[in-house]
């Protein structure tokens, strides 16, 4: 099986290519930048063929994917800077990347009859209430520009293809690039206290675990919408960012005091954030996919691998 992966300069794309290589598949990676200039860590990714690709150029996307002719496309490339997406001079670009770019990828996948995996987010919902969002919920109501752009990407995929997986994730952390754990550990090393919001509820997603699941998916034809974050340690055991920070500080051995605050008290964010990021992941097991390990276990393995 040949698999084309976009966004290999990011946390998830990096791990997806490594997972494909580990399983002996023919992986081809792409990003808008030259990865061999030091953007990526790890020799495994650098052993895979790579093409530079601007996904906002429809003709280039079509020609590139036609030439590679993969059996499956795992589309990880995206604009992910949620607050910056709110800037007036960035909104059009965000839409071009997350919506138009995804449409071009979907068109190219259709032309060669390839499977497609699209990575989305809980931000397509309004973040209200406490009920976990189900994968097939259609009550879309994004709170910000980023969420709307990702929803537009979902709709592009679902309206263009039949052979697709739309996988929503949340609170991503991985070895390649910046994330909440890295940032907060660095802050904790130089501060006696940190303030972290405790009214946004969900579960995090370790890209190493997610990459395994995505490759599991493209080995099948069990198409549709899925939710995939690391598991709760007990049923309904969703957590806040505050709980998340407390746990990885404890595992890391930091004594910094973590002070819980509301989103309103924390302030600063340009983009509205959902309070309810709970994602129902039961469809994974019903479809025969192995759920991601618990988030506590993911943190333990991440801290060992990252060596922060």
N, C-alpha and C positions, 0 to 999 in steps of 0.2 A: 504494500500500500504506500502510495506517495501522498504526503500531506504538506500543504502550503500553510505557513503560519505567519500572520502579520503581527507587527508590534513586538519583535523579538528584543528590542532595546528596553522593554519594560519588565516589571516583576513577573507577570504571568507568562508572556510570550517566551521569555528566557527559559522558564521551567518546562513549558510545553515541548519545546524543541529538544531539550535534554531527555525528557521522558520518551519521546518518539525514538530518539537515537538509542536509548537504553533497550528499547524493545525491538530494535533492528529494523525500524521502518525508514523509508526514504523521506527525510525531512528537508524542506527548503524554507528558509526564514527570510523575512523582509522587515524593513523599517524605513523611515524617511531619511535616516542618517546612516553614515558609514560606521558599522559596528566595530570594525577593527581599529578604530582610532582610540579605543579605550572605553567606549561606552558600555560594553558588556564585560562581565567577569566570567571566568570559567572556560576551559578549553573545549568542553563538549559542544557548546554552541558554535564555537569557531571552527569545528570540524564539519559543520553542516554547510551546504551551499547557501549562498546569501545573495539577495538582490535588493538594491535600493528601490523603494517604491513610494511615490506620493499617491495615496489612495484617493485624493480629491481630483485626480486627473482621470477621467473616465476612459479615455482612449488608451492611456498607459496601463491602467488596471486590466482592461480587456486583453490587450496584447501580451502582457506579462503572464497572466493566468492561462491564456490559450497556449503560450509557448511552454510553460511548465507542465500543464495538463495534469493537475493533481486529482486524486480520487476524493480527497476531502480538503476543506479549507477551515482552519481554526482562526477566527478573526478576533485577535486580541488588541489590535491597534485602536486607540481612542484618545480623545481629549478627556483628561481626568481631573484637571485643576478646577474644582467645583466653584470656588469663589471667583477666580479669574474669569470664569465663563460669564459672570454677570456684567463684566465691563462692556460698555457699548461698542468699543472697537474690537471686541473679541467674539461677540455673539454670532456673527455671520460665519467666522472661521470655525467655531465650535459646531455649528450646524453642518458645514461643509464636510468636516471630518467624521462626526458621529452619525449623521443621517445620510448625506449625499455619498460619502465614501463607502458606507455600508451598502447603499443601494448599488453602487458600481461593483462591489465585490459579489453581491447577490446575483446581479445580471451576468457576471462572468461565470459564476458557479453554475447557473442555469444553462448557459451556452455549452458547457462541457459535461453537464449532468453530474456535477460533483456534490457531495454532501457539504453542508456548511454548519459550523458552530458559531453562534454570535453570543458574546459576553455582554450581559446587561446588568441591571441594578435594581434594588428595591426602590430607588428614587423615582421610578415610573409611577409609584403610588403616592397618596397624599400624606402618609405617615401618621394618620389619625387612629385612635382606638388602641386596642390591645390584642385583637385577633391576629394570629400569624397570617400573612398573605399567602395564598395558595398559588401554585404555578399557573393555573388556568384562570385566575381572576382577571377580569377585564375592566375593573373599576379604576381605570387610569386617571390620575390627577397630579401630575408632577408639580413640585413646589418651586422649581428653579430651572434655569436655562439648561444646565447639564442634564437634569432628569428628562426634560422635554426632548432634548436631542437624542438621548438613548432610547426613549420611547419611539421616536420617529425611525430610528434604526431598526427596532424590533418590527415595526409595521412594514418597513421596507422588505425585511427578510420574509416575514410570514405571508406577505401578499405576492411575493415573487417566486418563492420556492415551495416545494412539497417535502424535500429531503433536508430538513433543518432541525437543529437543536438551538433553542434560545435558553441560555443558562443565566439566571440572575444570582448575583453574589453581593456581599457587603463587607465593609471593614477589612480591606485587603492588606495583607503583609507578606513579604517575600524577601529573599536574599538579595535580589538585584534591584537596587534603587532605594528611594526613601520610603518610610512608612511610619506609622504611629509609634510602634515599639522603639525603633531606632531613635526617633525624635525625643520621646519622653525619657528614655534612659540617658541620653546625652544631657537633657535638662536636669534630670534627677541627680546627676553627678555633681552639679554645680549649685544646686538649690536645696534648702532645707525643707521646703514645701512646694507642692504643685497643685494647681486647681484643675479638676477634670469634671466634665459634665456627667450627671447621673440620671438624667431624664430622657436620654436617647437609648432605646433598648433594642438589642439584637444579638448577633454572634459574629465573630470574625472569621476570615477565610485565609488559610495558609496556601499560598500559590503552589507549593510543592504537592500538597494533597489534591488541590483542584486540578492540577495538570494531569495527575494520574486518572482522575475521573473523566476528564475531557477526552483523553485517549481511549479510555474504556468505551465511551459513547460512540466515537467514530468507528469503532470496531463492530458496531451494531447498526440496525435500522430502526431503533426505538425512538423515533423522532417526536418532537414536541417541546413544550415548555417545562423547564425544571428549575428548582431552587437548590443551590449548593453552597452552604457555609459549613464550617466545622461544627460538629455535633455538640449539643448541650450534654452535660454530665448526667443530667436527669431530665425526664420529660418536662417540657415547659420551662426548663432552667435557663431562660434567656438572661442576658446580663447588660449592664450599662458600660459605657466607656470607662467610668470610674472603677467598676469591678474588674474590667480588663486590665487597667493600669495597676491596680493593687496586686493582681495575680502575677504579672510579669516582673514587677518590682520585687515581690517575695521570692520568686524563682531565681532572679538575678542576684538577690542579696542586698538590694538597695534599702536603706533605712529612711529614705525621704518620705515625709508625711504627705499622703494624698488627700486633698480636701474636696469633698463632693460639692458641686455647685449646679444650679440649673442652667439651661441654655441661655436664658435671658440674663442671668447674673454673669455668665462668661462673656457674652457679647462678642464683638469683633468680626463675626462672619458676615460676609456680604450676601451669601446665598442662604435661603431658609433650609434648615435641616429637618428631616423627618424624625419624630419622636418614636414612632413604631417602625423599626426595621426588622421585626420578627418575620422570618421566612419559614414556611412549612416545607420540610424536605422529605416528607413521607413518600412522595411519588417516586423518589429514587429507588427505594427498596422494592416498591410495588413493581417497578420496571425491571428489577433484577440487578440494579447497580449497587455497588458497595458504598455505603455512606462514608463521609469523611470522618476521621477520628475526632475525639473530643478536642475542644479548643485549648484546654489545659495541656493536653499531650502535644498539640501542635506548637504551643509556646515553648514547651520544654525542648523539643527537637530544633525549633528555630534558634533558640538562644545558644544551643550547642553548636549548630552549624555556622551561625553568624559571627560568633566569637566577638561580641561587642565590647 
